[in-house]
Structures are given as C-alpha cells and as structure tokens.
C-alpha cells in the first residue's frame, strides 16, 4: 500500500523548500522549533510529552520518547503516537517532503505498543501497526503491519514478532 501523502501546490520555479513560508506561518515554525528542541534534550519523559503536545502532536498514555528524538518542525500536528509506544534515541519523525519540484505532506501514525529502535527515520505518510518493533538505524518508508519485527534501509518485514 502506498504512503498516505498529499502533494502541495507548487509556488514557483525554485525547489519547494524555498516556499515553506507560503505553507506554514513563520511564527508556528518558531514555536514548534522551540518546543521540539527543548523536548529533544529534556531527560523528563513527562516534560517531553507535554512539549510535543504543545506543537499539536497527538501522544497517548505512557509513551516514552528517547533523548535526541526530533519531530517534524513544519507539521508536528500530523504525528500520532498511541499508548505505551517507545521511540528510541535520536530518531527522526517527518511529516513533510520538500523535493526539487514537489512538496508532500502526510500523517505518521505509530501504533500502540510499538518500539522504534535508536537512530531510525520515519518518513511522512506511514503507519506502524500496533505491537510492531522496528530495529535500530531503520528507514521506515512504507506502512508496517501490526505485530512484526521490521528493520533495514529501507525497512522490510523480517518476521512475525515472537510473543513473550
């Protein structure tokens, strides 16, 4: 199944990142940046969740977000992390793609009881199903079904997850 992406209106002949102020108010990006980077280095899980929620991200109960995790600065409101998920150290979660000729946005949904290993990148428009484990240093560029072990660059389902 393809990623859930929306192509944005083209604003001119330059690469799409040049036109970000036409897509998102500058003050919103500044606010998001402040909240995201305060959360990035906070050792307090509760403070991290509070700060990420201030950006519009939807974060469930008992979610643990590791040190140095970075949320999308332009569209954090498109991120949903369901209950009891773990996002590992230095992971990046993006909801936008600014390309040379196009810009696309899409929601990221991280299901209940998901574990994302350290140094992973989650791209716009993907859903990671409940109970799935993503190994460290993975590039999540496609939807992942519930209850699997996945990993790699790009990510692939490796096997069904062993219960226990």
VENUR-V327256 format. One record per backbone hydrogen bond with DSSP energy under -0.5 kcal/mol. CO is the residue of the C=O (numbers start at 1). NH is the residue of the N-H. E is the energy in kcal/mol with one decimal. If there is no record, write none. Layout:
co=(CO,CO)
nh=(NH,NH)
e=(E,E)
//
This chain:
co=(1,3,6,15,16,17,19,19,20,20,25,25,26,27,28,29,30,31,32,33,34,35,36,37,38,39,40,43,44,45,46,47,48,49,50,51,52,52,53,57,58,60,61,63,64,64,66,67,70,75,76,78,79,80,81,82,83,85,86,86,87,88,89,91,92,92,93,95,97,97,99,102,103,104,105,106,108,108,109,109,110,111,112,114,115,115,116,117,118,120,121,121,122,123,125,126,127,127,128,129,130,132,133,133,134,135,138,138,139,139,140,144,145,147,148,148,149,149,150,151,152,156,159)
nh=(143,5,105,18,19,20,22,23,23,24,28,29,30,31,32,33,34,35,36,37,38,39,40,41,42,42,68,45,48,49,50,51,52,53,54,55,55,57,56,59,81,63,84,65,66,87,69,90,93,78,79,108,58,110,60,85,113,64,88,116,66,91,119,70,94,122,72,106,99,104,16,99,8,97,6,125,80,110,111,128,82,114,131,86,117,134,88,120,137,92,123,140,94,126,4,109,129,144,111,132,147,115,135,150,117,138,121,140,141,155,123,129,148,161,133,150,158,159,135,156,139,151,149)
e=(-0.6,-1.4,-2.2,-1.6,-1.6,-1.6,-2.0,-0.6,-1.7,-2.2,-0.7,-1.7,-2.2,-2.3,-2.8,-2.7,-2.4,-2.4,-3.2,-2.6,-1.9,-2.3,-2.2,-0.9,-0.5,-0.9,-3.1,-0.6,-2.2,-2.3,-2.2,-2.8,-2.8,-2.4,-1.5,-0.7,-1.0,-1.5,-1.5,-0.7,-3.1,-0.8,-2.8,-0.5,-0.5,-2.7,-1.2,-2.0,-2.5,-1.9,-1.9,-2.3,-2.8,-3.0,-3.1,-1.1,-2.1,-2.7,-0.6,-2.7,-3.2,-1.4,-3.3,-2.6,-0.5,-2.9,-1.0,-1.9,-0.8,-2.3,-2.1,-2.8,-3.3,-2.4,-3.1,-0.6,-2.5,-0.5,-0.6,-3.1,-3.1,-1.3,-2.6,-2.8,-0.5,-3.2,-2.5,-0.7,-2.8,-2.3,-0.5,-3.2,-3.0,-0.8,-2.6,-2.1,-0.6,-2.7,-2.7,-1.6,-2.1,-2.1,-0.5,-2.9,-2.5,-0.7,-2.6,-0.6,-1.1,-2.6,-2.7,-2.5,-0.6,-2.5,-2.8,-0.5,-3.0,-1.5,-2.9,-1.7,-2.3,-2.1,-3.1)
//
